[in-house]
Amino acid sequence: MLRIRGALVAFVLAAALPGCKIIKTPTPEEKAAQAAKGAFDPAAKVEAIWQSQVLPGIEKRASDIKTVLQAVASNPDDAGAKYGNPRKQASSPWTYAVKLSGKIVAADTASRAGTLDVDVDGDGKADAKVQIGPAIRGTALRDALDFLDFNEFRNQIEWAQFGKAFNEKANSSFLAALPRNGLTGKTITVTGAFPLPPSGQLPLITPSALTLGQ
């Protein structure tokens, strides 16, 4: 009799809860897939703003490298406010947007962190180094833009990944197609950005645009 009553109670409860259903526990693979959907994608974020904001933003701030270097020598802070990002993090070095045209006087293409030494005033000596990758140091392109804000990111790791994604975009867009042989003696035109260099060192420019001449 007790068994019958128990079965009857169970039947009544089941009938009273028609909307209840068993929820399957997701597998580790399903959990990973769900997490991936909401994961931070720095490459996609850079891709979305590259043409519409990044390139115009650097172009707007950029001036001839000789003008920028003279301003930096006079007052790095004033130069940064004019040619860089006045909203930078307080602990970050100033980063300056520049344009330059000149002749390549030396090319390091053996290293993955390849560079070109460029003479812009015709004296045969390098006035700047231009990074050509594929490994690109620093986050100059990110740091030169005043519409980007560290506080919009969840943590320092995302901010760093975002900065690296600018370098990867420059590499895939135009640097990877740059020839690696016979560069010395050719002319080059560059728009890009560089952080305040240590005393006595050439500015290390990360290009946002680069044109190789004859």
Secondary structure, 3 states (H helix, E strand, C coil): CHHHHHHHHHHHHHHHCCCCCCCCCCCHHHHHHHHHHCCCCHHHHHHHHHHHHHHHHHHHHCEEHHHHHHHHHHCHHHHHHHHECCCCCCCCCCEEEEEEEEEEEEEECCCCEEEEEEECCCCCCCCEEEEEEECCCCCHHHHCCCCCCHHHCCCHHHHHHHHHHHHHHHHHHCHHHCCCCCCCCCEEEEEEEEECCCCCCCCEEEEEEEEECC
